[in-house]
Amino acid sequence: MTERKLNRDEWDRLNDQYSRTPDPDEGSSASGEHYMLAFILNKLGFHPMTRREAINIAERLLSNGWIDE
């Protein structure tokens, strides 16, 4: 799946939240960080249905890098 590249501000915001979000497979569920990650992804036009999907989408977007505007 090809996704648009984020601009630098979007990439920074997503990267910051991604780094604070625990892996859902590690059993940490009460932090609320997954909700913030999903919120950011929703604002970017992506709509994850699960915590794992949110992590996967974030990883793909971050690995694409950013574009300068």
N, C-alpha and C positions, 0 to 999 in steps of 0.2 A: 504494500500500500504506500503510495506516495503522498506525503503531506506537505503543505506549504512550509517554508522556513519562517521561523519567528523573527521579529525584529529584535534588536539587542535588549530593549527594555522588557519585552515579553519573555525572552530567553532567561534573562537575569531573575525575573520574578518567579518563573517556573523552576529554575535551578535552585533558588533559595528554598522554596517550599519542598521540592523533591528531596533536598539534603536533610530536611527536618522530618520527613515522613518515614516512619519505620516500615520495614518489610512486612507485609500482611502475613507471610508464612511464619513469622517469628512469634505470633500470638499476641502481639501488642495491639489492642483495639480501642482503648479508652482515651487515647491522646487527642483525638479530634483532628489530627494533622491530615488524615486521609480525606476528611471533609473539605479542608482548605485546598488540598491538591485538586479534588474533583471540582471545586468552585472555580479555581483558576482555569482548569481545562475547559469547563463549560463556557467561561467568558471568551476563551480562544476558539470556540466552535466545536469542541470535542465533547462527547457525552458518554463517559465511562459508566458502565452498569455495576461494576464491582471494584473493590480495592485493587485487586490484581490487575484489572484492565487499566485503571488509572495509572498505576506504576508503569505498566508496559507502554502506554501512550506517551507518558512523560519521558521515558527512556528513549523512545524513538525520536521524539521531537528534539530532545537535548542533543542526541547524537547527530542530528542534521545540522547543527550549528545555527548561526543566525545570519540575517542579511543586514547590511548597512543601508539606512534610508537617507 
